[in-house]
Amino acid sequence: MLFFALSIQLFIIPVLCQYGCTSELKLGKQCSQNKTSTKWYFDSKLSFCYPYQFLGCEEGPNSFESSDICLESCKPADQFSCGGNTDADGVCFSPGDQSCKKGTDCVMGGTIGFCCNKAIQDEWNKEHSPQCQKGKVVQFKQWFGMTPLIGRNCSHKFCPSGSTCVQGKWTAHCCQ
């Protein structure tokens, strides 16, 4: 019995999580018994978790109750990529490392850094530190504190009521 339980935990659950993480996002369908809510999904193109408005019924496998659960389920802790999930052009060991060629910057991952295209990285960083022309950026609480609520696309209707969605090149944010 213990072997069976261990087999399920070690082999079947990771396969199901992997399937869920690589599945297409399904917003669900409206129905009378359930209300809409904010859920999170793993975007395999950008290799990150983003919020969306779940419509209440027929939830797909790529749907999680929180950003933390989504990241824990889908993104390996040691996985790192340059902005926009673009490829690195080499490795480095500290910010400003001169081993990166011209036009790239050293962006630190968990233990080492990667030489990332400077123009793309600057654009990515700008989208992940959004500004609002009018009002303030909507924030949400993470385990480490408050952070901007950043979604993949305004069509996912993740912004709270009374706020406006602003679409960027890769991601979107909310202003209120």
MDAnalysis code that builds the backbone (N, CA, C; Angstrom):
import MDAnalysis as mda
import numpy as np

u = mda.Universe.empty(528, n_residues=176, atom_resindex=np.repeat(np.arange(176), 3), trajectory=True)
u.add_TopologyAttr("name", ["N", "CA", "C"] * 176)
u.add_TopologyAttr("resid", np.arange(1, 177))
u.add_TopologyAttr("resname", ["MET", "LEU", "PHE", "PHE", "ALA", "LEU", "SER", "ILE", "GLN", "LEU", "PHE", "ILE", "ILE", "PRO", "VAL", "LEU", "CYS", "GLN", "TYR", "GLY", "CYS", "THR", "SER", "GLU", "LEU", "LYS", "LEU", "GLY", "LYS", "GLN", "CYS", "SER", "GLN", "ASN", "LYS", "THR", "SER", "THR", "LYS", "TRP", "TYR", "PHE", "ASP", "SER", "LYS", "LEU", "SER", "PHE", "CYS", "TYR", "PRO", "TYR", "GLN", "PHE", "LEU", "GLY", "CYS", "GLU", "GLU", "GLY", "PRO", "ASN", "SER", "PHE", "GLU", "SER", "SER", "ASP", "ILE", "CYS", "LEU", "GLU", "SER", "CYS", "LYS", "PRO", "ALA", "ASP", "GLN", "PHE", "SER", "CYS", "GLY", "GLY", "ASN", "THR", "ASP", "ALA", "ASP", "GLY", "VAL", "CYS", "PHE", "SER", "PRO", "GLY", "ASP", "GLN", "SER", "CYS", "LYS", "LYS", "GLY", "THR", "ASP", "CYS", "VAL", "MET", "GLY", "GLY", "THR", "ILE", "GLY", "PHE", "CYS", "CYS", "ASN", "LYS", "ALA", "ILE", "GLN", "ASP", "GLU", "TRP", "ASN", "LYS", "GLU", "HIS", "SER", "PRO", "GLN", "CYS", "GLN", "LYS", "GLY", "LYS", "VAL", "VAL", "GLN", "PHE", "LYS", "GLN", "TRP", "PHE", "GLY", "MET", "THR", "PRO", "LEU", "ILE", "GLY", "ARG", "ASN", "CYS", "SER", "HIS", "LYS", "PHE", "CYS", "PRO", "SER", "GLY", "SER", "THR", "CYS", "VAL", "GLN", "GLY", "LYS", "TRP", "THR", "ALA", "HIS", "CYS", "CYS", "GLN"])
u.atoms.positions = np.array([
    [0.829, -1.200, 0.000],
    [0.000, 0.000, 0.000],
    [0.867, 1.255, 0.000],
    [1.917, 1.257, 0.819],
    [2.817, 2.410, 0.877],
    [3.484, 2.624, -0.477],
    [3.890, 1.525, -1.127],
    [4.522, 1.620, -2.447],
    [3.564, 2.260, -3.454],
    [2.281, 1.856, -3.409],
    [1.277, 2.399, -4.320],
    [1.100, 3.901, -4.102],
    [0.976, 4.313, -2.850],
    [0.810, 5.738, -2.530],
    [2.030, 6.539, -2.964],
    [3.216, 5.998, -2.732],
    [4.459, 6.668, -3.122],
    [4.563, 6.763, -4.640],
    [4.147, 5.720, -5.341],
    [4.172, 5.726, -6.809],
    [3.286, 6.832, -7.366],
    [2.101, 6.980, -6.801],
    [1.189, 8.036, -7.249],
    [1.823, 9.402, -7.015],
    [2.376, 9.605, -5.824],
    [2.962, 10.899, -5.480],
    [4.175, 11.224, -6.351],
    [5.018, 10.248, -6.625],
    [6.257, 10.504, -7.360],
    [6.093, 10.524, -8.874],
    [5.137, 9.776, -9.401],
    [5.059, 9.633, -10.849],
    [3.789, 10.200, -11.475],
    [2.647, 9.932, -10.907],
    [1.401, 10.352, -11.533],
    [1.127, 11.835, -11.310],
    [1.270, 12.339, -10.099],
    [0.981, 13.745, -9.817],
    [1.855, 14.684, -10.649],
    [3.197, 14.479, -10.735],
    [3.990, 15.374, -11.589],
    [3.561, 15.352, -13.053],
    [3.146, 14.197, -13.561],
    [2.689, 14.115, -14.951],
    [1.417, 14.930, -15.125],
    [0.477, 14.831, -14.174],
    [-0.755, 15.607, -14.253],
    [-0.468, 17.095, -14.175],
    [0.433, 17.503, -13.282],
    [0.788, 18.916, -13.160],
    [1.411, 19.406, -14.457],
    [2.307, 18.604, -15.033],
    [2.955, 18.998, -16.280],
    [1.913, 19.154, -17.382],
    [0.945, 18.226, -17.441],
    [-0.115, 18.322, -18.442],
    [-0.903, 19.609, -18.239],
    [-1.269, 19.899, -17.000],
    [-2.026, 21.111, -16.705],
    [-1.263, 22.359, -17.095],
    [0.017, 22.372, -16.808],
    [0.852, 23.548, -17.070],
    [1.021, 23.822, -18.556],
    [0.983, 22.794, -19.365],
    [1.192, 22.981, -20.803],
    [-0.123, 23.044, -21.573],
    [-1.234, 22.902, -20.865],
    [-2.543, 22.968, -21.520],
    [-2.896, 24.407, -21.867],
    [-3.713, 24.537, -22.890],
    [-4.190, 25.851, -23.310],
    [-5.095, 26.440, -22.225],
    [-5.066, 27.750, -22.070],
    [-5.930, 28.422, -21.104],
    [-7.385, 28.315, -21.543],
    [-8.252, 27.917, -20.598],
    [-9.695, 27.907, -20.828],
    [-10.304, 28.849, -19.803],
    [-10.976, 29.884, -20.272],
    [-11.578, 30.864, -19.374],
    [-12.797, 30.309, -18.657],
    [-13.341, 29.192, -19.135],
    [-14.539, 28.600, -18.558],
    [-15.780, 29.151, -19.238],
    [-16.921, 28.815, -18.675],
    [-18.203, 29.290, -19.201],
    [-19.029, 29.846, -18.058],
    [-19.853, 30.833, -18.375],
    [-20.752, 31.375, -17.362],
    [-21.848, 30.358, -17.083],
    [-22.243, 30.282, -15.810],
    [-23.317, 29.380, -15.429],
    [-24.027, 29.952, -14.215],
    [-25.200, 29.450, -13.932],
    [-26.018, 30.021, -12.862],
    [-25.500, 29.710, -11.459],
    [-24.832, 28.572, -11.258],
    [-24.449, 28.185, -9.900],
    [-23.106, 28.748, -9.419],
    [-22.309, 29.280, -10.298],
    [-20.992, 29.768, -9.877],
    [-20.751, 31.207, -10.304],
    [-19.933, 31.897, -9.510],
    [-19.563, 33.275, -9.820],
    [-18.191, 33.310, -10.476],
    [-17.921, 34.426, -11.127],
    [-16.584, 34.608, -11.691],
    [-15.588, 34.812, -10.552],
    [-14.331, 34.463, -10.815],
    [-13.271, 34.662, -9.830],
    [-11.939, 34.799, -10.557],
    [-10.949, 35.315, -9.860],
    [-9.612, 35.422, -10.439],
    [-8.860, 34.134, -10.167],
    [-8.344, 33.541, -11.215],
    [-7.511, 32.335, -11.126],
    [-6.198, 32.641, -11.841],
    [-5.279, 31.698, -11.785],
    [-3.962, 31.870, -12.397],
    [-3.678, 30.707, -13.334],
    [-2.957, 30.981, -14.410],
    [-2.576, 29.932, -15.355],
    [-1.110, 30.105, -15.727],
    [-0.512, 29.017, -16.206],
    [0.885, 29.049, -16.625],
    [0.947, 29.305, -18.123],
    [1.624, 30.389, -18.499],
    [1.816, 30.730, -19.905],
    [3.139, 30.123, -20.353],
    [3.075, 29.086, -21.178],
    [4.303, 28.384, -21.563],
    [5.181, 29.203, -22.504],
    [4.610, 30.165, -23.213],
    [5.415, 31.007, -24.102],
    [6.358, 31.906, -23.296],
    [5.857, 32.509, -22.220],
    [6.688, 33.377, -21.381],
    [7.218, 32.652, -20.151],
    [6.778, 31.423, -19.944],
    [7.214, 30.597, -18.816],
    [6.975, 31.291, -17.475],
    [5.716, 31.754, -17.296],
    [5.354, 32.433, -16.054],
    [3.849, 32.298, -15.829],
    [3.414, 32.546, -14.595],
    [2.002, 32.458, -14.239],
    [1.346, 33.836, -14.279],
    [0.142, 33.880, -14.851],
    [-0.594, 35.136, -14.990],
    [-2.052, 34.942, -14.587],
    [-2.702, 36.028, -14.119],
    [-4.102, 35.939, -13.710],
    [-5.063, 36.006, -14.901],
    [-6.248, 35.464, -14.677],
    [-7.336, 35.584, -15.643],
    [-8.656, 35.495, -14.889],
    [-9.721, 35.976, -15.516],
    [-11.042, 35.884, -14.908],
    [-11.685, 34.566, -15.324],
    [-11.842, 33.675, -14.341],
    [-12.532, 32.404, -14.572],
    [-14.030, 32.686, -14.549],
    [-14.763, 32.194, -15.545],
    [-16.174, 32.537, -15.705],
    [-17.124, 31.746, -14.812],
    [-16.651, 30.719, -14.114],
    [-17.488, 30.050, -13.126],
    [-17.689, 28.560, -13.304],
    [-17.706, 28.051, -14.531],
    [-17.905, 26.622, -14.779],
    [-16.964, 26.135, -15.878],
    [-16.756, 24.812, -15.896],
    [-15.926, 24.148, -16.904],
    [-14.483, 24.655, -16.892],
    [-13.886, 24.540, -15.733],
    [-12.488, 24.954, -15.549],
    [-11.541, 23.986, -16.250],
    [-10.543, 24.512, -16.937],
    [-9.546, 23.689, -17.613],
    [-8.455, 23.239, -16.652],
    [-7.558, 22.349, -17.097],
    [-6.496, 21.832, -16.223],
    [-5.400, 22.854, -15.910],
    [-5.256, 23.893, -16.727],
    [-4.238, 24.918, -16.496],
    [-4.873, 26.073, -15.733],
    [-5.259, 25.805, -14.495],
    [-5.957, 26.781, -13.667],
    [-5.584, 26.547, -12.210],
    [-5.173, 27.611, -11.533],
    [-4.680, 27.502, -10.163],
    [-5.301, 28.595, -9.303],
    [-5.440, 28.316, -8.018],
    [-6.072, 29.252, -7.089],
    [-5.226, 30.492, -6.801],
    [-3.912, 30.375, -6.942],
    [-3.039, 31.515, -6.643],
    [-1.804, 31.488, -7.533],
    [-1.131, 32.611, -7.579],
    [0.133, 32.721, -8.308],
    [1.159, 31.757, -7.731],
    [1.232, 31.694, -6.403],
    [2.207, 30.816, -5.743],
    [1.993, 29.349, -6.109],
    [0.747, 28.886, -6.064],
    [0.455, 27.488, -6.391],
    [0.795, 27.212, -7.854],
    [0.479, 28.146, -8.724],
    [0.797, 27.996, -10.148],
    [2.306, 27.873, -10.351],
    [3.066, 28.776, -9.746],
    [4.526, 28.746, -9.906],
    [5.128, 27.472, -9.320],
    [4.660, 27.073, -8.130],
    [5.172, 25.850, -7.500],
    [4.875, 24.621, -8.357],
    [3.734, 24.618, -9.022],
    [3.314, 23.472, -9.825],
    [3.987, 23.419, -11.193],
    [4.303, 24.573, -11.749],
    [4.700, 24.613, -13.160],
    [6.113, 25.096, -13.458],
    [6.685, 25.911, -12.615],
    [7.989, 26.494, -12.946],
    [9.052, 25.975, -11.990],
    [10.034, 25.234, -12.498],
    [11.117, 24.765, -11.625],
    [11.821, 25.951, -10.958],
    [12.139, 25.809, -9.686],
    [12.745, 26.906, -8.923],
    [14.058, 27.376, -9.528],
    [14.774, 26.487, -10.192],
    [16.076, 26.866, -10.742],
    [15.997, 27.302, -12.209],
    [14.793, 27.404, -12.759],
    [14.656, 27.824, -14.155],
    [14.750, 29.341, -14.244],
    [15.529, 29.828, -15.184],
    [15.681, 31.260, -15.403],
    [15.768, 31.513, -16.896],
    [15.218, 32.617, -17.326],
    [15.361, 33.018, -18.728],
    [15.441, 34.533, -18.788],
    [15.916, 35.025, -19.894],
    [15.970, 36.463, -20.113],
    [14.548, 36.982, -20.345],
    [14.371, 38.308, -20.296],
    [13.078, 38.935, -20.494],
    [12.366, 38.436, -21.734],
    [11.057, 38.217, -21.615],
    [10.273, 37.710, -22.732],
    [10.570, 36.260, -23.043],
    [11.236, 35.579, -22.111],
    [11.655, 34.179, -22.264],
    [12.555, 34.009, -23.488],
    [13.365, 35.043, -23.750],
    [14.316, 34.983, -24.865],
    [15.579, 34.256, -24.422],
    [16.332, 33.773, -25.379],
    [17.547, 33.013, -25.091],
    [18.682, 33.909, -24.614],
    [19.488, 33.366, -23.714],
    [20.691, 34.062, -23.244],
    [21.795, 33.905, -24.284],
    [22.735, 34.842, -24.241],
    [23.854, 34.827, -25.184],
    [25.161, 34.479, -24.476],
    [25.064, 33.845, -23.322],
    [26.246, 33.469, -22.559],
    [25.955, 33.520, -21.074],
    [26.954, 33.174, -20.266],
    [26.811, 33.219, -18.808],
    [27.747, 34.274, -18.239],
    [27.408, 34.738, -17.040],
    [28.201, 35.746, -16.344],
    [28.060, 35.494, -14.846],
    [28.796, 36.233, -14.040],
    [28.820, 35.920, -12.611],
    [28.461, 37.073, -11.689],
    [28.299, 38.284, -12.224],
    [27.848, 39.414, -11.411],
    [27.348, 40.524, -12.333],
    [26.403, 41.355, -11.839],
    [25.926, 42.466, -12.671],
    [27.107, 43.334, -13.118],
    [27.077, 43.750, -14.355],
    [28.171, 44.552, -14.888],
    [29.360, 43.723, -15.348],
    [29.231, 42.400, -15.285],
    [30.303, 41.489, -15.700],
    [30.707, 41.801, -17.145],
    [31.982, 42.002, -17.359],
    [32.490, 42.367, -18.686],
    [32.567, 41.181, -19.652],
    [32.250, 39.982, -19.184],
    [32.297, 38.821, -20.077],
    [31.120, 38.799, -21.058],
    [30.091, 39.594, -20.796],
    [28.965, 39.688, -21.733],
    [29.360, 40.598, -22.892],
    [28.978, 40.204, -24.093],
    [29.359, 41.015, -25.251],
    [28.499, 42.272, -25.352],
    [28.944, 43.191, -26.190],
    [28.267, 44.471, -26.377],
    [26.803, 44.245, -26.769],
    [25.919, 45.038, -26.173],
    [24.490, 44.924, -26.452],
    [23.773, 43.961, -25.534],
    [24.525, 43.335, -24.598],
    [23.907, 42.441, -23.616],
    [24.277, 42.898, -22.210],
    [23.444, 42.544, -21.253],
    [23.676, 42.834, -19.834],
    [23.666, 41.534, -19.055],
    [24.403, 41.512, -17.948],
    [24.397, 40.360, -17.057],
    [23.166, 40.450, -16.154],
    [22.270, 39.499, -16.290],
    [21.062, 39.425, -15.465],
    [21.203, 38.186, -14.597],
    [21.176, 38.396, -13.275],
    [21.427, 37.296, -12.352],
    [20.207, 36.390, -12.202],
    [20.469, 35.085, -12.268],
    [19.468, 34.069, -11.981],
    [19.680, 33.608, -10.547],
    [19.379, 32.346, -10.251],
    [19.524, 31.828, -8.894],
    [20.961, 31.772, -8.413],
    [21.858, 31.242, -9.223],
    [23.260, 31.094, -8.808],
    [24.238, 31.731, -9.780],
    [23.881, 31.772, -11.053],
    [24.742, 32.424, -12.045],
    [23.903, 33.419, -12.828],
    [24.566, 34.211, -13.636],
    [23.865, 35.178, -14.462],
    [23.872, 34.765, -15.918],
    [23.054, 35.446, -16.682],
    [22.970, 35.207, -18.114],
    [23.140, 36.522, -18.847],
    [23.817, 36.467, -19.979],
    [23.996, 37.644, -20.824],
    [22.736, 37.781, -21.679],
    [21.919, 38.778, -21.350],
    [20.632, 38.980, -22.013],
    [20.679, 40.221, -22.893],
    [19.964, 40.169, -24.010],
    [19.873, 41.306, -24.915],
    [19.402, 42.529, -24.129],
    [20.209, 43.585, -24.106],
    [19.931, 44.768, -23.285],
    [18.621, 45.449, -23.670],
    [18.375, 45.641, -24.965],
    [17.158, 46.329, -25.409],
    [15.909, 45.556, -24.982],
    [15.914, 44.236, -25.185],
    [14.764, 43.414, -24.790],
    [14.610, 43.410, -23.274],
    [15.712, 43.268, -22.550],
    [15.662, 43.224, -21.092],
    [15.135, 44.539, -20.517],
    [15.574, 45.669, -21.079],
    [15.087, 46.980, -20.616],
    [13.583, 47.111, -20.843],
    [13.112, 46.667, -22.009],
    [11.683, 46.711, -22.328],
    [10.887, 45.799, -21.385],
    [11.428, 44.605, -21.125],
    [10.791, 43.644, -20.217],
    [10.699, 44.223, -18.803],
    [11.799, 44.784, -18.323],
    [11.819, 45.375, -16.978],
    [10.821, 46.521, -16.859],
    [10.693, 47.320, -17.916],
    [9.739, 48.433, -17.909],
    [8.309, 47.901, -17.783],
    [7.996, 46.829, -18.496],
    [6.651, 46.248, -18.408],
    [6.382, 45.636, -17.036],
    [7.423, 45.205, -16.344],
    [7.241, 44.583, -15.033],
    [7.413, 45.556, -13.872],
    [7.618, 46.821, -14.202],
    [7.593, 47.922, -13.234],
    [6.695, 48.998, -13.843],
    [5.419, 48.660, -14.060],
    [4.549, 49.543, -14.843],
    [4.255, 50.880, -14.166],
    [3.906, 51.828, -14.985],
    [3.477, 53.159, -14.559],
    [2.101, 53.407, -15.170],
    [1.309, 54.216, -14.515],
    [0.007, 54.608, -15.054],
    [0.048, 56.089, -15.409],
    [-0.476, 56.447, -16.582],
    [-0.547, 57.860, -16.956],
    [-1.498, 58.589, -16.030],
    [-2.528, 57.881, -15.579],
    [-3.525, 58.457, -14.681],
    [-3.837, 57.412, -13.615],
    [-3.758, 57.788, -12.363],
    [-4.037, 56.851, -11.284],
    [-2.809, 56.054, -10.869],
    [-3.070, 54.963, -10.141],
    [-1.989, 54.118, -9.619],
    [-2.095, 52.703, -10.170],
    [-0.960, 52.021, -10.199],
    [-0.920, 50.624, -10.624],
    [-1.585, 49.761, -9.543],
    [-2.485, 48.881, -9.952],
    [-3.130, 47.949, -9.021],
    [-2.083, 46.946, -8.547],
    [-2.061, 46.714, -7.242],
    [-1.100, 45.786, -6.642],
    [-1.862, 44.617, -6.011],
    [-1.148, 43.516, -5.791],
    [-1.729, 42.402, -5.046],
    [-0.671, 41.853, -4.102],
    [-1.147, 41.137, -3.091],
    [-0.255, 40.649, -2.042],
    [0.349, 39.302, -2.420],
    [1.669, 39.236, -2.365],
    [2.429, 38.002, -2.541],
    [3.039, 37.655, -1.184],
    [3.668, 36.513, -1.076],
    [4.287, 36.103, 0.190],
    [5.381, 37.076, 0.612],
    [5.984, 37.788, -0.328],
    [7.091, 38.702, -0.022],
    [6.648, 40.156, 0.076],
    [5.356, 40.436, -0.152],
    [4.850, 41.806, -0.067],
    [3.966, 42.154, -1.256],
    [3.675, 43.429, -1.390],
    [2.820, 43.900, -2.476],
    [3.619, 44.014, -3.776],
    [2.975, 43.669, -4.881],
    [3.617, 43.705, -6.195],
    [2.562, 44.066, -7.247],
    [2.967, 44.671, -8.371],
    [1.979, 45.016, -9.402],
    [1.240, 43.779, -9.918],
    [-0.055, 43.944, -10.164],
    [-0.863, 42.881, -10.760],
    [-0.612, 42.921, -12.265],
    [0.135, 41.956, -12.752],
    [0.509, 41.906, -14.164],
    [-0.101, 40.661, -14.787],
    [-0.838, 40.856, -15.863],
    [-1.456, 39.759, -16.590],
    [-0.815, 39.605, -17.954],
    [-1.231, 38.590, -18.659],
    [-0.661, 38.332, -19.989],
    [-1.355, 39.172, -21.047],
    [-2.696, 39.304, -20.920],
    [-3.449, 39.987, -21.952],
    [-4.720, 40.593, -21.362],
    [-5.064, 41.803, -21.797],
    [-6.279, 42.459, -21.302],
    [-7.533, 41.637, -21.589],
    [-7.516, 40.817, -22.640],
    [-8.684, 39.993, -22.973],
    [-8.985, 38.959, -21.888],
    [-8.059, 38.736, -20.976],
    [-8.272, 37.791, -19.878],
    [-9.064, 38.411, -18.728],
    [-9.376, 39.704, -18.838],
    [-10.236, 40.434, -17.891],
    [-9.839, 40.203, -16.434],
    [-8.543, 40.289, -16.150],
    [-8.022, 40.038, -14.807],
    [-8.040, 41.268, -13.909],
    [-8.226, 42.453, -14.477],
    [-8.207, 43.684, -13.674],
    [-9.466, 43.780, -12.819],
    [-9.321, 44.270, -11.574],
    [-10.495, 44.412, -10.709],
    [-11.483, 45.445, -11.261],
    [-12.717, 45.320, -10.843],
    [-13.768, 46.251, -11.238],
    [-13.355, 47.682, -10.884],
    [-13.593, 48.600, -11.796],
    [-13.250, 50.001, -11.560],
    [-11.850, 50.374, -12.007],
    [-11.089, 49.412, -12.493],
    [-9.742, 49.710, -12.984],
    [-9.711, 49.528, -14.505],
    [-8.655, 50.037, -15.112],
    [-8.484, 49.967, -16.561],
    [-7.275, 49.109, -16.885],
    [-7.390, 48.279, -17.901],
    [-6.282, 47.430, -18.327],
    [-5.459, 48.156, -19.390],
    [-4.133, 48.094, -19.244],
    [-3.206, 48.701, -20.198],
    [-2.348, 47.579, -20.783],
    [-2.457, 47.358, -22.095],
    [-1.736, 46.280, -22.768],
    [-0.350, 46.738, -23.188],
    [0.657, 45.913, -22.910],
    [2.020, 46.153, -23.355],
    [2.390, 45.147, -24.430],
    [3.675, 45.070, -24.758],
    [4.148, 44.140, -25.788],
    [3.970, 42.686, -25.352],
    [4.371, 42.364, -24.112],
    [4.289, 40.992, -23.604],
    [3.180, 40.807, -22.577],
    [2.971, 41.823, -21.751],
    [2.055, 41.696, -20.618],
    [1.143, 42.919, -20.522],
    [0.232, 42.868, -19.565],
    [-0.702, 43.969, -19.324],
    [-0.724, 44.267, -17.830],
    [-1.128, 45.480, -17.475],
    [-1.271, 45.844, -16.064],
    [-2.552, 46.653, -15.885],
    [-2.920, 46.869, -14.629],
    [-4.172, 47.544, -14.304],
    [-3.894, 48.884, -13.629],
    [-4.669, 49.911, -13.994],
    [-4.565, 51.237, -13.374],
    [-5.916, 51.599, -12.768],
    [-5.872, 52.253, -11.590],
    [-7.126, 52.735, -10.986],
    [-6.909, 54.063, -10.312],
])
